[in-house]
């Protein structure tokens, strides 16, 4: 199985590999891992008013990432039927776009501090159900839990719909009957509570882990991402643990 990891806006494949520390545990779990680079450190995730080179030049990142998967499958032992994707922020929004435009190519997805771009949400009709786990902080100052403009260092970077609307959209695509709260253990005394919304009756797992009062970053790696958020980055449950626990049974 292949795990694609998509960096956030202004980042790179090397940067998210270093900051997430995901490679070693993913390899130990049996995954091949790829950290691609977006053009100009950005993914064209569908936000039309995002002032980025990818938007100005019409970069087709859906086609790029699918071509990358095809090349890796042709040149290695990667199984094209077991391709998983995760991403943070801009990379998470790009992950949602992949599910909207190419759901038949992915076996599962995890998004970190991301929600669906407004423009893509209006036309998103996934071709098939795809297992989805979302990790979001309710006090995220960039990709706000309640939706709206994404503001980075005082500059607008497009808009997203509310996090729970994104969950509902993909819940409907995954044929969920409802989303219900479920208790979740909080293993860290970091001042950030944890709740879970879980889809009921879904054809595939569909859920949201929400960190109450959590900010914009990779849970478990607060020091690496804390400069983007005044709200605390949760220590646990760590994103790496949740990602691999979610993908591992799907990859068998």
Number of C-alpha atoms within 10 A of each C-alpha: 22 26 24 22 27 31 29 27 20 12 18 20 18 12 15 21 18 12 14 19 12 18 19 11 13 20 13 9 15 13 23 19 20 18 18 17 19 23 15 13 17 23 29 26 26 23 23 17 13 17 13 19 15 20 18 12 10 11 16 14 20 19 13 13 17 15 12 15 21 14 13 17 17 12 9 9 11 20 16 18 14 18 22 25 27 24 25 25 24 30 27 30 29 31 29 32 23 23 27 21 17 17 19 15 19 21 22 25 27 27 28 27 30 34 32 31 27 20 17 20 20 10 10 17 17 21 14 15 24 24 23 25 24 26 26 30 30 21 22 25 18 23 31 25 23 15 21 16 17 19 15 14 8 8 10 14 21 18 22 26 23 20 25 20 17 21 23 18 18 24 29 18 20 22 18 21 13 14 20 11 13 10 9 13 11 15 12 15 10 13 14 21 19 21 16 19 21 21 24 17 15 19 16 19 20 28 24 22 21 23 26 17 18 27 30 30 30 27 27 19 19 18 13 16 18 16 11 16 18 13 19 23 29 28 21 22 18 15 22 20 15 17 21 19 12 18 26 14 8 16 19 8
